[in-house]
Amino acid sequence: MSFQQGLSGLSAASTSLDTIGNNIANSGTVGFKSGQAQFADVYANSLNNATGSKTGIGTKVSAIMQQFTQGNITTTQNPLDVAINGNGFFRMSNDGAVTYSRNGQFHLSKDGYIVNADESCRLTGYAADTNGVLATGSVVEMNINTSDLAPKATTEVTNVMNLNSGASAVDQTTYPFDPDDPNSYTSSTSITVYDSLGNSHVLQTYYVKTATNTWEVYGVTNPSTSPVGTTDLGKLAFTTSGTIDTTNSSALPLNVHMTVGTGAVTTLDFNMDFAGTSQYGSTFSVNSATQDGYESGRLSNFSVAGDGTLVGNYTNGKTAVLGQVVLANFSNPNGLQPLGNNQWAETAPSGAALIGTPDSSSLGVLQSYAVEDSNVDLTEELVSMITAQRSYQANAQTIKTQDEVMQTLVNL
C-alpha cells in the first residue's frame, strides 16, 4: 500500500465537497444548474505488464458535470422576469461579446435596453418596426420603443341593428329632416370616430322610415360646423323577410364624408357597413357598432408571450409587437464554459449555438412574470455531503494506516 491512493482519495473527496458546497450556496440563485463531480480510477502505465492484476494508484476527478435539468417555475410581479420552460438559453450581448444564460431576471436600462441584474449584458432577439413587423433576418440587442402609439383614422364603421318594421313612415313634406326635431326621424344612434391626429368626433346617425321597407340614413357630427353632407347618406331597403335588399338600397357600404378641423386632414372618409342589419317587427336596437380608428396611446406595460413575442399594452386599449426574444441551444450543453454571474460561453466541445424562437424545434416556452429556480435539491446535496465526508474520513484512515505500517518497518 502507498500513500498515493489515500492522497488521491482525499483530493477527490475534497473536490466533491467543494462541488456540493457550491451547489448548496447557489440553491437560491435563479437559473443555476447544479454540478456533479465525476471520478475515474487511475492505473500506472506499463509496457511490460498487460494483465488485469495491476493495483490501481487511486482516483481522479474526470469532470465536473453540470446538470441541465429543469428548475421549478416561480411567479413574480415583474413582467420582465422570464422563465424558460424546456431547453434553451437566453442569448446575451456584452458590447458584442455573446454569452448565454438561464437567469431571466431582466429589467429596462435608462436607454430602453432589456438587461440583466447588473446591466452588464443585454438580451437579444428580433426587432420590430413601427407596424409590429419582426425583422427576423438578424439578431440584435432588444430595445423597447416607449414612444406613443400613433393614432389611426377611421376607415370602416360597422353597424348591426334592427329597424322596427312596425314604425310609421315620416311625412318628409311636413317634417323635413332636422336632427333637432324628433318628428323628422324614426330612430338614431351614435358612434365615436377618429381623424388622422386621433381626435375623436361623435357621429350621430339618424334613420328615417320613408315608406314600407324603405329607410333614409342621415349623419351629423358633434361637435361640427356642418352636418355630414346636406342630404342623406343613402337609402336602406329591405325584403319582405326583413333582410337588406341590396338591389334597391344605395351602394353598400355607404360612404361617409366628414369635414374635421383641429389640424388634422380636413376630410375624413370612411365606409359604413350595415351587413347583418334587419327590419323585423320589434323595437329599434343596436346589436353592435364598431370602427377601426383609435387615438394615440402611451405604453402602459408589456409582457413576453410564450413564443418570445414582446407585446406592449397602450393606454388606448391597443397592443403592439415590440420585438421577439430568441433562444439558443447546443448539441452538448455540458461543453459550455461557466463564466460566473449566471453566464456561459460557447466552446468547441459545446458546438455552435442553434438560434431560434421559443416554442419551436427543441426550444422551450417562455413564461412572463416568472423565474426558473435553481435545480439544486438540498436534500440530495446534504446526503451527498455526508457520503463525501465519509469518503474523506476513510481515505484519511488509509493514510494513517500506511503511516503505522511504515513506522513498524522503521522499528524492525
HUQUI-V962986 format. One record per residue. N is the residue number from 1. RES is the residue in one small letter. SS is DSSP state (H for helix, E for strand, C for the rest). BURIAL is 1 if it has 16 or more other C-alpha atoms within 10 Angstrom, else 0. D_CENTER is the distance of its C-alpha to the mean C-alpha in Angstrom with 1 decimal. Layout:
# HUQUI-V962986
n:N res:RES ss:SS burial:BURIAL d_center:D_CENTER
n:N res:RES ss:SS burial:BURIAL d_center:D_CENTER
This chain:
# HUQUI-V962986
n:1 res:m ss:C burial:0 d_center:62.6
n:2 res:s ss:C burial:0 d_center:61.1
n:3 res:f ss:H burial:1 d_center:59.0
n:4 res:q ss:H burial:0 d_center:56.3
n:5 res:q ss:H burial:1 d_center:54.8
n:6 res:g ss:H burial:1 d_center:54.5
n:7 res:l ss:H burial:1 d_center:53.1
n:8 res:s ss:H burial:1 d_center:50.4
n:9 res:g ss:H burial:1 d_center:49.5
n:10 res:l ss:H burial:1 d_center:49.3
n:11 res:s ss:H burial:1 d_center:47.0
n:12 res:a ss:H burial:1 d_center:44.7
n:13 res:a ss:H burial:1 d_center:44.6
n:14 res:s ss:H burial:1 d_center:43.9
n:15 res:t ss:H burial:1 d_center:40.9
n:16 res:s ss:H burial:1 d_center:39.7
n:17 res:l ss:H burial:1 d_center:40.0
n:18 res:d ss:H burial:0 d_center:38.2
n:19 res:t ss:H burial:1 d_center:35.3
n:20 res:i ss:H burial:1 d_center:35.3
n:21 res:g ss:H burial:0 d_center:35.6
n:22 res:n ss:H burial:0 d_center:32.6
n:23 res:n ss:H burial:1 d_center:30.5
n:24 res:i ss:H burial:1 d_center:31.8
n:25 res:a ss:H burial:0 d_center:31.2
n:26 res:n ss:C burial:1 d_center:27.5
n:27 res:s ss:C burial:1 d_center:27.0
n:28 res:g ss:C burial:0 d_center:24.9
n:29 res:t ss:C burial:1 d_center:22.9
n:30 res:v ss:C burial:1 d_center:19.2
n:31 res:g ss:C burial:1 d_center:18.4
n:32 res:f ss:C burial:1 d_center:22.2
n:33 res:k ss:C burial:1 d_center:23.8
n:34 res:s ss:C burial:1 d_center:27.4
n:35 res:g ss:E burial:1 d_center:30.3
n:36 res:q ss:E burial:1 d_center:33.4
n:37 res:a ss:E burial:1 d_center:36.8
n:38 res:q ss:E burial:0 d_center:38.4
n:39 res:f ss:E burial:0 d_center:42.2
n:40 res:a ss:E burial:0 d_center:44.8
n:41 res:d ss:E burial:0 d_center:48.6
n:42 res:v ss:C burial:0 d_center:50.9
n:43 res:y ss:C burial:0 d_center:54.2
n:44 res:a ss:C burial:0 d_center:56.6
n:45 res:n ss:C burial:0 d_center:57.1
n:46 res:s ss:C burial:0 d_center:60.6
n:47 res:l ss:C burial:0 d_center:62.2
n:48 res:n ss:C burial:0 d_center:65.2
n:49 res:n ss:C burial:0 d_center:63.6
n:50 res:a ss:C burial:0 d_center:61.3
n:51 res:t ss:C burial:0 d_center:61.9
n:52 res:g ss:C burial:0 d_center:59.5
n:53 res:s ss:C burial:0 d_center:61.7
n:54 res:k ss:C burial:0 d_center:60.3
n:55 res:t ss:C burial:0 d_center:59.2
n:56 res:g ss:C burial:0 d_center:55.7
n:57 res:i ss:C burial:1 d_center:55.4
n:58 res:g ss:C burial:1 d_center:52.3
n:59 res:t ss:E burial:1 d_center:48.5
n:60 res:k ss:E burial:1 d_center:45.7
n:61 res:v ss:E burial:1 d_center:42.0
n:62 res:s ss:E burial:0 d_center:40.7
n:63 res:a ss:E burial:0 d_center:37.0
n:64 res:i ss:E burial:1 d_center:34.4
n:65 res:m ss:E burial:1 d_center:31.7
n:66 res:q ss:E burial:1 d_center:28.2
n:67 res:q ss:C burial:0 d_center:26.8
n:68 res:f ss:C burial:1 d_center:23.2
n:69 res:t ss:C burial:0 d_center:22.8
n:70 res:q ss:C burial:1 d_center:19.8
n:71 res:g ss:C burial:1 d_center:19.8
n:72 res:n ss:C burial:0 d_center:19.2
n:73 res:i ss:E burial:1 d_center:15.9
n:74 res:t ss:E burial:0 d_center:16.6
n:75 res:t ss:E burial:0 d_center:14.8
n:76 res:t ss:C burial:0 d_center:14.9
n:77 res:q ss:C burial:0 d_center:14.9
n:78 res:n ss:C burial:0 d_center:12.7
n:79 res:p ss:C burial:1 d_center:9.2
n:80 res:l ss:C burial:1 d_center:9.1
n:81 res:d ss:E burial:1 d_center:10.6
n:82 res:v ss:E burial:1 d_center:8.5
n:83 res:a ss:E burial:1 d_center:10.6
n:84 res:i ss:E burial:1 d_center:11.3
n:85 res:n ss:E burial:1 d_center:13.1
n:86 res:g ss:C burial:1 d_center:15.4
n:87 res:n ss:E burial:1 d_center:16.6
n:88 res:g ss:C burial:1 d_center:15.5
n:89 res:f ss:E burial:1 d_center:15.3
n:90 res:f ss:E burial:1 d_center:13.3
n:91 res:r ss:E burial:1 d_center:15.3
n:92 res:m ss:E burial:1 d_center:16.8
n:93 res:s ss:E burial:1 d_center:19.3
n:94 res:n ss:E burial:0 d_center:22.4
n:95 res:d ss:C burial:0 d_center:24.4
n:96 res:g ss:C burial:0 d_center:23.8
n:97 res:a ss:E burial:0 d_center:24.5
n:98 res:v ss:E burial:1 d_center:21.7
n:99 res:t ss:E burial:1 d_center:21.0
n:100 res:y ss:E burial:1 d_center:18.7
n:101 res:s ss:E burial:1 d_center:17.4
n:102 res:r ss:C burial:1 d_center:16.0
n:103 res:n ss:C burial:1 d_center:15.8
n:104 res:g ss:C burial:1 d_center:12.4
n:105 res:q ss:E burial:1 d_center:14.1
n:106 res:f ss:C burial:1 d_center:12.9
n:107 res:h ss:E burial:1 d_center:14.1
n:108 res:l ss:E burial:1 d_center:15.0
n:109 res:s ss:C burial:0 d_center:18.4
n:110 res:k ss:C burial:0 d_center:21.0
n:111 res:d ss:C burial:0 d_center:20.4
n:112 res:g ss:C burial:0 d_center:16.7
n:113 res:y ss:E burial:1 d_center:15.5
n:114 res:i ss:E burial:1 d_center:12.9
n:115 res:v ss:E burial:1 d_center:15.6
n:116 res:n ss:C burial:1 d_center:16.7
n:117 res:a ss:C burial:0 d_center:19.2
n:118 res:d ss:C burial:0 d_center:22.2
n:119 res:e ss:C burial:0 d_center:20.6
n:120 res:s ss:C burial:0 d_center:22.3
n:121 res:c ss:C burial:1 d_center:19.3
n:122 res:r ss:E burial:1 d_center:16.4
n:123 res:l ss:E burial:1 d_center:13.1
n:124 res:t ss:E burial:1 d_center:13.3
n:125 res:g ss:E burial:1 d_center:11.5
n:126 res:y ss:E burial:1 d_center:12.2
n:127 res:a ss:E burial:1 d_center:13.2
n:128 res:a ss:E burial:1 d_center:13.3
n:129 res:d ss:C burial:0 d_center:16.6
n:130 res:t ss:C burial:0 d_center:17.6
n:131 res:n ss:C burial:0 d_center:17.3
n:132 res:g ss:C burial:0 d_center:13.6
n:133 res:v ss:C burial:0 d_center:15.0
n:134 res:l ss:E burial:1 d_center:13.4
n:135 res:a ss:E burial:0 d_center:16.2
n:136 res:t ss:E burial:1 d_center:15.7
n:137 res:g ss:E burial:0 d_center:19.2
n:138 res:s ss:E burial:0 d_center:18.6
n:139 res:v ss:E burial:1 d_center:16.3
n:140 res:v ss:E burial:1 d_center:16.5
n:141 res:e ss:E burial:1 d_center:15.8
n:142 res:m ss:C burial:1 d_center:12.7
n:143 res:n ss:E burial:1 d_center:14.1
n:144 res:i ss:C burial:1 d_center:12.9
n:145 res:n ss:C burial:1 d_center:15.3
n:146 res:t ss:C burial:0 d_center:16.6
n:147 res:s ss:C burial:0 d_center:19.3
n:148 res:d ss:C burial:0 d_center:20.0
n:149 res:l ss:E burial:1 d_center:18.8
n:150 res:a ss:C burial:1 d_center:22.0
n:151 res:p ss:C burial:1 d_center:23.9
n:152 res:k ss:E burial:1 d_center:24.8
n:153 res:a ss:C burial:1 d_center:28.4
n:154 res:t ss:C burial:1 d_center:29.1
n:155 res:t ss:C burial:1 d_center:30.2
n:156 res:e ss:E burial:1 d_center:30.3
n:157 res:v ss:E burial:1 d_center:31.5
n:158 res:t ss:E burial:1 d_center:31.9
n:159 res:n ss:E burial:1 d_center:34.4
n:160 res:v ss:E burial:1 d_center:35.2
n:161 res:m ss:E burial:1 d_center:38.2
n:162 res:n ss:E burial:1 d_center:41.6
n:163 res:l ss:C burial:1 d_center:44.8
n:164 res:n ss:C burial:1 d_center:47.8
n:165 res:s ss:C burial:1 d_center:50.3
n:166 res:g ss:C burial:0 d_center:53.0
n:167 res:a ss:C burial:1 d_center:52.8
n:168 res:s ss:C burial:0 d_center:55.9
n:169 res:a ss:C burial:1 d_center:56.0
n:170 res:v ss:C burial:1 d_center:56.3
n:171 res:d ss:C burial:1 d_center:59.5
n:172 res:q ss:C burial:0 d_center:58.1
n:173 res:t ss:C burial:0 d_center:61.7
n:174 res:t ss:C burial:0 d_center:62.1
n:175 res:y ss:C burial:0 d_center:58.5
n:176 res:p ss:C burial:0 d_center:56.9
n:177 res:f ss:C burial:1 d_center:53.1
n:178 res:d ss:C burial:0 d_center:52.5
n:179 res:p ss:C burial:1 d_center:49.2
n:180 res:d ss:C burial:0 d_center:51.4
n:181 res:d ss:C burial:0 d_center:53.6
n:182 res:p ss:H burial:0 d_center:52.2
n:183 res:n ss:H burial:1 d_center:55.2
n:184 res:s ss:H burial:1 d_center:54.0
n:185 res:y ss:C burial:1 d_center:50.8
n:186 res:t ss:C burial:1 d_center:49.7
n:187 res:s ss:E burial:1 d_center:46.1
n:188 res:s ss:E burial:1 d_center:43.3
n:189 res:t ss:E burial:1 d_center:39.6
n:190 res:s ss:E burial:0 d_center:37.2
n:191 res:i ss:E burial:1 d_center:33.7
n:192 res:t ss:E burial:1 d_center:31.9
n:193 res:v ss:E burial:1 d_center:31.2
n:194 res:y ss:E burial:1 d_center:30.0
n:195 res:d ss:C burial:1 d_center:31.7
n:196 res:s ss:C burial:1 d_center:30.4
n:197 res:l ss:C burial:1 d_center:29.8
n:198 res:g ss:C burial:1 d_center:28.0
n:199 res:n ss:C burial:1 d_center:31.2
n:200 res:s ss:E burial:1 d_center:31.7
n:201 res:h ss:E burial:1 d_center:34.8
n:202 res:v ss:E burial:0 d_center:36.1
n:203 res:l ss:E burial:1 d_center:37.5
n:204 res:q ss:E burial:1 d_center:40.2
n:205 res:t ss:E burial:1 d_center:41.3
n:206 res:y ss:E burial:1 d_center:44.7
n:207 res:y ss:E burial:1 d_center:46.1
n:208 res:v ss:E burial:1 d_center:49.8
n:209 res:k ss:E burial:1 d_center:51.6
n:210 res:t ss:E burial:1 d_center:54.5
n:211 res:a ss:E burial:0 d_center:55.9
n:212 res:t ss:C burial:0 d_center:55.2
n:213 res:n ss:C burial:1 d_center:51.7
n:214 res:t ss:E burial:1 d_center:51.3
n:215 res:w ss:E burial:1 d_center:49.1
n:216 res:e ss:E burial:1 d_center:48.7
n:217 res:v ss:E burial:1 d_center:45.4
n:218 res:y ss:E burial:1 d_center:45.6
n:219 res:g ss:E burial:1 d_center:42.9
n:220 res:v ss:E burial:1 d_center:43.2
n:221 res:t ss:E burial:1 d_center:40.7
n:222 res:n ss:E burial:0 d_center:40.8
n:223 res:p ss:C burial:0 d_center:41.3
n:224 res:s ss:C burial:0 d_center:43.0
n:225 res:t ss:C burial:0 d_center:46.4
n:226 res:s ss:C burial:0 d_center:47.0
n:227 res:p ss:C burial:1 d_center:45.9
n:228 res:v ss:C burial:1 d_center:43.7
n:229 res:g ss:C burial:0 d_center:46.7
n:230 res:t ss:C burial:0 d_center:50.3
n:231 res:t ss:C burial:0 d_center:50.4
n:232 res:d ss:C burial:1 d_center:48.2
n:233 res:l ss:C burial:1 d_center:45.0
n:234 res:g ss:E burial:1 d_center:46.2
n:235 res:k ss:E burial:1 d_center:47.6
n:236 res:l ss:E burial:1 d_center:46.1
n:237 res:a ss:E burial:1 d_center:48.4
n:238 res:f ss:E burial:1 d_center:48.0
n:239 res:t ss:C burial:1 d_center:49.7
n:240 res:t ss:C burial:0 d_center:51.9
n:241 res:s ss:C burial:0 d_center:49.0
n:242 res:g ss:C burial:1 d_center:46.9
n:243 res:t ss:E burial:1 d_center:44.4
n:244 res:i ss:E burial:1 d_center:44.1
n:245 res:d ss:C burial:1 d_center:46.9
n:246 res:t ss:C burial:0 d_center:45.3
n:247 res:t ss:C burial:0 d_center:48.8
n:248 res:n ss:C burial:0 d_center:50.4
n:249 res:s ss:C burial:1 d_center:47.4
n:250 res:s ss:C burial:1 d_center:46.5
n:251 res:a ss:C burial:0 d_center:44.1
n:252 res:l ss:C burial:1 d_center:40.7
n:253 res:p ss:C burial:1 d_center:38.2
n:254 res:l ss:E burial:1 d_center:40.2
n:255 res:n ss:E burial:1 d_center:39.6
n:256 res:v ss:E burial:1 d_center:39.3
n:257 res:h ss:E burial:1 d_center:40.4
n:258 res:m ss:E burial:1 d_center:39.9
n:259 res:t ss:E burial:1 d_center:41.3
n:260 res:v ss:C burial:1 d_center:39.1
n:261 res:g ss:C burial:0 d_center:39.7
n:262 res:t ss:C burial:0 d_center:37.7
n:263 res:g ss:C burial:0 d_center:37.3
n:264 res:a ss:C burial:0 d_center:35.1
n:265 res:v ss:C burial:0 d_center:36.2
n:266 res:t ss:C burial:0 d_center:39.3
n:267 res:t ss:E burial:0 d_center:38.9
n:268 res:l ss:E burial:1 d_center:36.1
n:269 res:d ss:E burial:1 d_center:36.4
n:270 res:f ss:E burial:1 d_center:34.4
n:271 res:n ss:E burial:1 d_center:35.1
n:272 res:m ss:E burial:1 d_center:35.7
n:273 res:d ss:E burial:1 d_center:35.3
n:274 res:f ss:C burial:1 d_center:37.2
n:275 res:a ss:C burial:0 d_center:36.2
n:276 res:g ss:C burial:0 d_center:36.7
n:277 res:t ss:C burial:1 d_center:39.1
n:278 res:s ss:E burial:1 d_center:42.3
n:279 res:q ss:C burial:1 d_center:45.7
n:280 res:y ss:C burial:1 d_center:46.8
n:281 res:g ss:C burial:0 d_center:49.4
n:282 res:s ss:C burial:0 d_center:47.1
n:283 res:t ss:C burial:0 d_center:46.2
n:284 res:f ss:C burial:1 d_center:43.9
n:285 res:s ss:E burial:1 d_center:40.2
n:286 res:v ss:E burial:0 d_center:36.9
n:287 res:n ss:E burial:0 d_center:34.4
n:288 res:s ss:E burial:0 d_center:31.6
n:289 res:a ss:E burial:1 d_center:31.3
n:290 res:t ss:E burial:0 d_center:28.3
n:291 res:q ss:E burial:1 d_center:27.8
n:292 res:d ss:C burial:0 d_center:25.1
n:293 res:g ss:C burial:1 d_center:25.7
n:294 res:y ss:E burial:1 d_center:24.1
n:295 res:e ss:C burial:1 d_center:24.8
n:296 res:s ss:C burial:1 d_center:22.9
n:297 res:g ss:E burial:1 d_center:20.1
n:298 res:r ss:C burial:1 d_center:19.1
n:299 res:l ss:E burial:1 d_center:15.5
n:300 res:s ss:E burial:0 d_center:15.5
n:301 res:n ss:E burial:0 d_center:12.1
n:302 res:f ss:E burial:1 d_center:8.4
n:303 res:s ss:E burial:1 d_center:5.3
n:304 res:v ss:E burial:1 d_center:1.9
n:305 res:a ss:C burial:1 d_center:2.5
n:306 res:g ss:C burial:1 d_center:5.5
n:307 res:d ss:C burial:1 d_center:6.3
n:308 res:g ss:C burial:1 d_center:4.3
n:309 res:t ss:E burial:1 d_center:4.1
n:310 res:l ss:E burial:1 d_center:4.3
n:311 res:v ss:E burial:1 d_center:6.2
n:312 res:g ss:E burial:1 d_center:9.5
n:313 res:n ss:E burial:1 d_center:11.9
n:314 res:y ss:E burial:1 d_center:15.5
n:315 res:t ss:C burial:0 d_center:18.9
n:316 res:n ss:C burial:0 d_center:20.2
n:317 res:g ss:C burial:0 d_center:17.8
n:318 res:k ss:C burial:0 d_center:16.0
n:319 res:t ss:E burial:1 d_center:12.4
n:320 res:a ss:E burial:1 d_center:11.6
n:321 res:v ss:E burial:1 d_center:9.3
n:322 res:l ss:E burial:1 d_center:9.7
n:323 res:g ss:E burial:1 d_center:8.8
n:324 res:q ss:E burial:1 d_center:7.2
n:325 res:v ss:E burial:1 d_center:7.6
n:326 res:v ss:E burial:1 d_center:10.6
n:327 res:l ss:E burial:1 d_center:12.5
n:328 res:a ss:E burial:1 d_center:16.3
n:329 res:n ss:E burial:1 d_center:18.7
n:330 res:f ss:C burial:1 d_center:22.5
n:331 res:s ss:C burial:0 d_center:25.6
n:332 res:n ss:C burial:0 d_center:27.0
n:333 res:p ss:H burial:1 d_center:24.6
n:334 res:n ss:H burial:1 d_center:27.8
n:335 res:g ss:H burial:1 d_center:29.0
n:336 res:l ss:C burial:1 d_center:26.5
n:337 res:q ss:E burial:1 d_center:28.2
n:338 res:p ss:E burial:1 d_center:27.2
n:339 res:l ss:E burial:0 d_center:27.1
n:340 res:g ss:E burial:0 d_center:26.6
n:341 res:n ss:C burial:0 d_center:24.1
n:342 res:n ss:C burial:1 d_center:21.6
n:343 res:q ss:E burial:1 d_center:21.8
n:344 res:w ss:E burial:1 d_center:23.3
n:345 res:a ss:E burial:1 d_center:24.9
n:346 res:e ss:C burial:1 d_center:25.5
n:347 res:t ss:C burial:0 d_center:29.1
n:348 res:a ss:C burial:0 d_center:31.4
n:349 res:p ss:C burial:0 d_center:31.5
n:350 res:s ss:C burial:1 d_center:27.7
n:351 res:g ss:C burial:0 d_center:27.6
n:352 res:a ss:C burial:0 d_center:25.5
n:353 res:a ss:C burial:1 d_center:21.7
n:354 res:l ss:E burial:0 d_center:20.1
n:355 res:i ss:E burial:1 d_center:17.0
n:356 res:g ss:E burial:1 d_center:14.4
n:357 res:t ss:E burial:1 d_center:10.9
n:358 res:p ss:C burial:1 d_center:9.5
n:359 res:d ss:C burial:1 d_center:11.3
n:360 res:s ss:C burial:0 d_center:14.1
n:361 res:s ss:C burial:0 d_center:17.6
n:362 res:s ss:C burial:0 d_center:18.0
n:363 res:l ss:E burial:1 d_center:14.6
n:364 res:g ss:C burial:1 d_center:12.8
n:365 res:v ss:E burial:1 d_center:9.6
n:366 res:l ss:E burial:1 d_center:7.0
n:367 res:q ss:E burial:1 d_center:7.3
n:368 res:s ss:E burial:1 d_center:6.5
n:369 res:y ss:C burial:1 d_center:10.0
n:370 res:a ss:E burial:1 d_center:11.6
n:371 res:v ss:E burial:1 d_center:13.6
n:372 res:e ss:E burial:1 d_center:15.6
n:373 res:d ss:C burial:1 d_center:19.3
n:374 res:s ss:C burial:1 d_center:22.1
n:375 res:n ss:C burial:1 d_center:23.6
n:376 res:v ss:C burial:1 d_center:27.1
n:377 res:d ss:C burial:0 d_center:29.3
n:378 res:l ss:H burial:0 d_center:31.8
n:379 res:t ss:H burial:0 d_center:34.4
n:380 res:e ss:H burial:0 d_center:34.5
n:381 res:e ss:H burial:1 d_center:34.7
n:382 res:l ss:H burial:0 d_center:37.6
n:383 res:v ss:H burial:0 d_center:39.4
n:384 res:s ss:H burial:0 d_center:38.9
n:385 res:m ss:H burial:1 d_center:40.2
n:386 res:i ss:H burial:0 d_center:43.4
n:387 res:t ss:H burial:0 d_center:43.9
n:388 res:a ss:H burial:1 d_center:43.5
n:389 res:q ss:H burial:1 d_center:45.9
n:390 res:r ss:H burial:0 d_center:48.4
n:391 res:s ss:H burial:1 d_center:48.2
n:392 res:y ss:H burial:1 d_center:48.8
n:393 res:q ss:H burial:0 d_center:51.8
n:394 res:a ss:H burial:0 d_center:53.2
n:395 res:n ss:H burial:1 d_center:53.1
n:396 res:a ss:H burial:1 d_center:54.7
n:397 res:q ss:H burial:0 d_center:57.4
n:398 res:t ss:H burial:1 d_center:58.1
n:399 res:i ss:H burial:1 d_center:58.7
n:400 res:k ss:H burial:0 d_center:61.0
n:401 res:t ss:H burial:0 d_center:62.9
n:402 res:q ss:H burial:1 d_center:63.3
n:403 res:d ss:H burial:0 d_center:64.6
n:404 res:e ss:H burial:0 d_center:67.2
n:405 res:v ss:H burial:0 d_center:68.3
n:406 res:m ss:H burial:0 d_center:68.8
n:407 res:q ss:H burial:0 d_center:70.8
n:408 res:t ss:H burial:0 d_center:73.0
n:409 res:l ss:H burial:0 d_center:73.7
n:410 res:v ss:H burial:0 d_center:74.6
n:411 res:n ss:H burial:0 d_center:77.1
n:412 res:l ss:C burial:0 d_center:79.0
